[in-house]
């Protein structure tokens, strides 16, 4: 093996795409935890500096948000999994009842991807002989029968990611002295949002600067609005 070939160790395949999707979901989940919890605790801080009140509000937001994320992800991914299983069942039936038509369909799909008709036909025949359902699932449906989406994994990952993100503003608002709480929280949250913005941009092979600025700007706006609302309510004695 040449040095050039040996050095070309670029990962390929569906497993890479799956890992990137999980990483992206984890980053976005953490980002949601940071912003939503920061908005809650900063809003409450605008009305009161009582540590127990801030802790109660932050914990309530953390638990409600993480459970909501987990439940929503579970329902969403369960629906996706049901759709994948239904599509595979239909494909299995069509392969059993109309094998010739399915072979022609697979040939057409491969030809649409740039293969000559003759090569597409030969490839379709070989793939069908090896595993017809897997071939149609991947080429026609874009599904890997061995790696169907798992709703429990998705729910757990969302719960953990949101909780990890939410812990930062919660700890930042309750641990420092009263005079420092707000600014420590704001700075910590903006720094964390810069990191998640940079991470999401890197995972998507996009420019980091716009993603970071959008993330920080959205978080700053959320904290400013909730703090203003909290301060107003606190001023009128609500």
Residue, then its C-alpha position, 0 to 999 in steps of 0.5 A: x500500500x502506498x503512503x498516499x493510500x495509507x494516509x487516506x483514512x477517511x471514514x465512510x458509510x452510514x455509521x459516520x452519518x449516524x454518529x454525526x446526527x447524534x452529535x448534532x442532536x446532542x449539541x442542539x439539545x444542550x443549546x436548548x437547555x442553556x437558553x431556556x434555563x438561562x431565560x428562566x433563572x435570569x427572568x426570576x433574578x430580575x424580580x428577586x435575588x432569593x437563592x431558594x427561589x432561583x434554585x426552585x425555578x431553575x430546577x423546575x425549568x430543568x426538569x420540565x425541559x428535559x422531560x419535554x425534550x425526551x418525551x417529544x423525541x421519543x414520540x417523534x422517533x417512534x413515529x419515524x421507526x413505525x414508518x420505516x418498519x411499514x415501508x420495509x414490510x411493504x417492500x418485503x411483500x412487493x419482492x415476494x409478489x413482484x420480483x421481476x418488477x422490483x428488479x427492474x425498479x432497482x435497475x432504474x434507480x441505479x441507472x439514475x445514479x449514473x451507471x450505464x443500463x448494462x452495469x446497473x442491471x448487473x449490479x441490481x442482479x448481484x445485489x438482489x441475489x445477495x440480499x434483495x430487501x437490504x438492497x431496496x431498503x438502502x437504494x430505494x428507501x434510504x433505510x438500513x434494516x439493521x440500524x432502525x432509529x431507536x426511540x429510547x436512545x433518542x429520548x435518553x440522549x435528548x434528556x442528558x443533553x438538555x440537562x447538561x446544558x441546563x446545569x450551567x445557568x442553574x449553577x451560575x445563578x445560585x453559587x456566586x454571591x448575590x451581587x455577582x449572580x446575574x453577570x456570572x450567569x450572563x457571561x457563562x451562558x454567552x461563553x457556552x453558547x459560543x461553544x455550542x455555536x462553534x460545535x454545530x458549525x463544525x459538525x455541519x462544515x459551515x463557517x463558525x463565526x455566523x453560527x456563534x454570533x447567531x447563538x450568542x445573539x439569540x441567547x442574549x436577547x432571550x435573557x434580556x427579554x426575560x430579565x426585563x419582564x422579571x424586573x417589571x413584575x418585581x417592580x409592581x410587586x407581582 
